Amino acid sequence: MSRHHRSVADAEVPSREMRVRRTGPSTSTLATAFVIGGALTLAAFGAARTARAQTPAGPADGAPLMRAPLQVVAPVDLKRYAGLWHEQARLPNRFQKQCTGPVTAEYTPQEDGTIEVRNRCILADGNFEEAVGQARVIPVTGQPGAGRLEVRFAPAWLSWLPLVWGDYWILKLDRDYQVSLVGTPDREYLWVLSRAPRVDEAVLQTELDYARTLGFDVDKVVRTGK
């Protein structure tokens, strides 16, 4: 779903995963870079080295690794990835607040190489809300078929605007294409998707444990439909 699934998981397409909503996906967070003078940089590195030398080893020492750029699955056969996926868990997000029951994302390849994304979730009153969007592949240098996509749910005439597209990164995918972990590079959005309506707790926990190693705050995840 992506801030997009609106979990291809606003869809599950996590890619922006899954976003379930009637309107367009939330905008991606833009990183701002600061250029620091050479002298200040050397001083900062020196202070950091001193602090590390005085601090006992512990879990916090691994935090910088968790902030390293995320890697996506490669290659991903999008024809096999197509079809219906069921959301199992997600990090809370504003565009799925109204979803209180099962959430699904269905991906259908199109002749032009894009993918139709159809996200649906059950509301508190028993009705459902559906959003139809489009996903596109983002090429990754040196990784043919990498599972990096973008999704939009805004009208097609706005597709030229970068801000209507949300990231949908496939971070983990089993060989049988039965369970998928979808997230965004800023680690704000995360979905666990599966072909089956429900998966064993052990399977779900394995996905969440892996997401934790990537730096996602899995302690905040919402178990779908629970």
VEXDREN-2710 file (C-alpha; in Angstrom, 1 decimal):
% VEXDREN-2710
k/r/px/py/pz
1/MET/0.0/0.0/0.0
2/SER/2.0/3.1/-0.2
3/ARG/1.5/6.4/1.6
4/HIS/0.5/5.2/-1.2
5/HIS/-2.1/1.5/-0.5
6/ARG/-3.8/3.0/-0.2
7/SER/1.2/-4.1/2.3
8/VAL/0.7/-2.0/-5.7
9/ALA/0.0/-1.4/0.4
10/ASP/-2.6/5.5/0.5
11/ALA/-2.7/0.9/-1.4
12/GLU/-1.0/-1.9/-0.3
13/VAL/0.3/0.1/-4.1
14/PRO/3.6/0.2/0.7
15/SER/4.0/0.9/-0.8
16/ARG/2.0/5.1/-1.3
17/GLU/1.7/0.8/0.0
18/MET/-1.5/0.5/1.4
19/ARG/-3.4/3.8/1.3
20/VAL/-7.2/3.4/1.5
21/ARG/-8.9/6.7/0.7
22/ARG/-11.1/8.5/-1.8
23/THR/-8.7/11.3/-2.5
24/GLY/-5.1/11.5/-3.6
25/PRO/-2.2/10.1/-1.6
26/SER/-0.4/12.1/1.1
27/THR/2.7/13.9/-0.1
28/SER/6.1/12.4/0.5
29/THR/8.4/14.0/3.1
30/LEU/11.2/16.1/1.5
31/ALA/14.6/15.9/3.1
32/THR/16.5/19.1/3.5
33/ALA/20.3/19.0/3.2
34/PHE/22.6/21.4/5.0
35/VAL/26.2/22.2/3.9
36/ILE/28.5/22.6/6.9
37/GLY/31.9/24.3/6.7
38/GLY/35.0/22.1/6.9
39/ALA/36.1/23.2/10.3
40/LEU/32.7/22.7/11.9
41/THR/32.4/19.2/10.2
42/LEU/35.8/18.1/11.6
43/ALA/34.8/19.4/15.0
44/ALA/31.5/17.5/14.9
45/PHE/33.2/14.3/13.9
46/GLY/35.7/14.7/16.6
47/ALA/33.1/15.2/19.3
48/ALA/31.1/12.2/18.0
49/ARG/34.2/10.0/18.2
50/THR/34.9/11.2/21.8
51/ALA/31.3/10.5/22.8
52/ARG/31.4/7.0/21.3
53/ALA/34.6/6.2/23.1
54/GLN/33.1/7.2/26.4
55/THR/29.7/5.5/25.9
56/PRO/29.4/1.8/26.7
57/ALA/28.3/-0.4/23.8
58/GLY/24.5/-0.9/23.6
59/PRO/21.5/-1.0/21.4
60/ALA/21.7/2.7/20.6
61/ASP/25.0/2.1/18.8
62/GLY/23.2/0.3/16.0
63/ALA/20.8/3.2/15.4
64/PRO/22.9/4.8/12.6
65/LEU/22.7/1.5/10.7
66/MET/18.9/1.5/10.9
67/ARG/18.9/4.9/9.3
68/ALA/20.8/3.6/6.3
69/PRO/19.0/3.8/2.9
70/LEU/16.4/1.0/2.5
71/GLN/16.9/-1.7/-0.1
72/VAL/14.1/-3.1/-2.2
73/VAL/13.6/-6.7/-3.4
74/ALA/15.0/-7.3/-6.9
75/PRO/13.9/-8.6/-9.2
76/VAL/10.1/-8.6/-8.7
77/ASP/7.9/-10.2/-11.2
78/LEU/5.0/-7.8/-11.3
79/LYS/2.8/-10.3/-13.2
80/ARG/3.1/-12.7/-10.3
81/TYR/2.7/-9.8/-7.8
82/ALA/-0.5/-8.8/-9.5
83/GLY/-3.8/-9.9/-8.0
84/LEU/-5.5/-9.5/-4.6
85/TRP/-3.6/-8.9/-1.4
86/HIS/-5.0/-8.7/2.2
87/GLU/-3.5/-6.2/4.7
88/GLN/-2.4/-7.9/7.9
89/ALA/-0.8/-4.9/9.7
90/ARG/0.1/-1.3/9.1
91/LEU/1.7/1.7/10.8
92/PRO/-1.1/4.2/11.7
93/ASN/-1.7/6.8/9.0
94/ARG/-4.3/9.5/8.6
95/PHE/-5.8/8.2/5.3
96/GLN/-6.7/4.8/6.9
97/LYS/-8.2/6.1/10.1
98/GLN/-11.7/5.3/8.9
99/CYS/-10.8/1.7/8.2
100/THR/-12.0/-0.6/11.0
101/GLY/-12.3/-3.9/9.2
102/PRO/-10.5/-5.9/6.5
103/VAL/-8.4/-4.0/4.0
104/THR/-7.5/-5.3/0.5
105/ALA/-5.4/-4.1/-2.4
106/GLU/-5.8/-5.4/-5.9
107/TYR/-3.2/-4.8/-8.6
108/THR/-3.9/-5.2/-12.3
109/PRO/-1.2/-4.8/-15.0
110/GLN/-2.1/-2.5/-17.8
111/GLU/-1.0/-2.5/-21.5
112/ASP/1.0/0.7/-21.0
113/GLY/3.2/-0.9/-18.3
114/THR/1.5/0.7/-15.4
115/ILE/-0.6/-1.1/-12.8
116/GLU/-4.1/-0.3/-11.7
117/VAL/-4.4/-0.2/-7.9
118/ARG/-7.8/-0.8/-6.3
119/ASN/-7.8/-0.4/-2.5
120/ARG/-10.8/-1.2/-0.4
121/CYS/-11.5/-1.1/3.3
122/ILE/-14.5/-1.9/5.6
123/LEU/-15.8/1.0/7.6
124/ALA/-17.4/1.0/11.1
125/ASP/-20.9/1.0/9.7
126/GLY/-20.2/-2.1/7.6
127/ASN/-20.0/-0.3/4.3
128/PHE/-16.7/-0.1/2.3
129/GLU/-14.6/2.6/0.9
130/GLU/-12.8/2.1/-2.4
131/ALA/-10.0/4.1/-4.1
132/VAL/-8.7/3.4/-7.6
133/GLY/-5.2/4.6/-8.5
134/GLN/-2.2/3.9/-10.7
135/ALA/1.2/2.6/-9.9
136/ARG/4.4/2.9/-12.0
137/VAL/7.8/1.3/-11.8
138/ILE/10.8/3.5/-10.8
139/PRO/14.0/2.1/-12.3
140/VAL/16.9/1.4/-10.0
141/THR/20.4/1.6/-11.5
142/GLY/22.0/-1.8/-11.4
143/GLN/18.8/-3.6/-10.1
144/PRO/16.6/-4.7/-13.1
145/GLY/13.1/-5.3/-11.9
146/ALA/13.6/-3.8/-8.5
147/GLY/10.5/-3.5/-6.4
148/ARG/10.4/0.3/-6.2
149/LEU/7.2/1.8/-7.4
150/GLU/5.2/5.0/-7.0
151/VAL/1.4/5.2/-6.7
152/ARG/-1.1/8.0/-7.2
153/PHE/-4.8/8.3/-6.5
154/ALA/-5.2/11.8/-7.7
155/PRO/-6.9/12.4/-11.1
156/ALA/-4.9/11.4/-14.2
157/TRP/-4.6/15.1/-15.3
158/LEU/-2.5/15.8/-12.2
159/SER/-0.1/12.9/-12.8
160/TRP/2.6/15.3/-14.0
161/LEU/2.9/16.7/-10.5
162/PRO/5.6/14.8/-8.4
163/LEU/3.7/15.4/-5.2
164/VAL/0.7/13.3/-6.2
165/TRP/2.9/10.2/-6.3
166/GLY/3.6/8.2/-3.2
167/ASP/6.4/5.7/-2.6
168/TYR/5.6/2.0/-2.7
169/TRP/8.8/-0.1/-1.9
170/ILE/8.7/-3.8/-1.7
171/LEU/11.1/-4.5/1.2
172/LYS/10.5/-8.3/1.6
173/LEU/8.8/-10.9/-0.5
174/ASP/8.7/-14.6/-0.2
175/ARG/9.5/-16.9/-3.1
176/ASP/5.9/-17.9/-3.6
177/TYR/4.6/-14.3/-3.6
178/GLN/2.4/-15.0/-0.7
179/VAL/3.6/-12.4/1.9
180/SER/4.9/-9.0/1.2
181/LEU/6.4/-6.2/3.3
182/VAL/5.8/-2.8/1.9
183/GLY/7.1/0.5/3.2
184/THR/8.4/4.0/2.4
185/PRO/12.0/5.2/2.5
186/ASP/11.2/7.7/5.3
187/ARG/10.0/4.7/7.4
188/GLU/6.7/6.5/8.2
189/TYR/4.5/4.0/6.4
190/LEU/4.5/0.2/6.6
191/TRP/2.2/-2.6/5.5
192/VAL/2.3/-6.3/5.8
193/LEU/0.3/-7.9/3.0
194/SER/-0.6/-11.5/2.3
195/ARG/-2.6/-13.5/-0.3
196/ALA/-4.5/-15.2/2.5
197/PRO/-7.1/-13.2/4.5
198/ARG/-5.3/-14.2/7.6
199/VAL/-1.8/-15.5/8.3
200/ASP/-0.3/-17.3/11.3
201/GLU/0.9/-15.0/14.1
202/ALA/4.4/-16.5/13.7
203/VAL/4.5/-15.4/10.0
204/LEU/3.3/-11.9/10.8
205/GLN/5.8/-11.6/13.7
206/THR/8.6/-12.6/11.4
207/GLU/7.7/-9.8/9.0
208/LEU/7.4/-7.2/11.8
209/ASP/10.7/-8.4/13.3
210/TYR/12.4/-7.8/10.0
211/ALA/10.8/-4.4/9.7
212/ARG/12.2/-3.5/13.1
213/THR/15.7/-4.3/11.9
214/LEU/15.2/-1.8/9.1
215/GLY/14.3/1.0/11.5
216/PHE/10.5/0.9/11.5
217/ASP/8.7/1.6/14.7
218/VAL/6.8/-1.7/14.7
219/ASP/5.6/-1.2/18.3
220/LYS/3.0/1.2/16.9
221/VAL/1.6/-1.2/14.2
222/VAL/-2.1/-1.7/13.9
223/ARG/-3.3/-5.3/13.4
224/THR/-5.9/-5.0/10.6
225/GLY/-9.4/-5.9/11.6
226/LYS/-8.5/-6.2/15.3
END
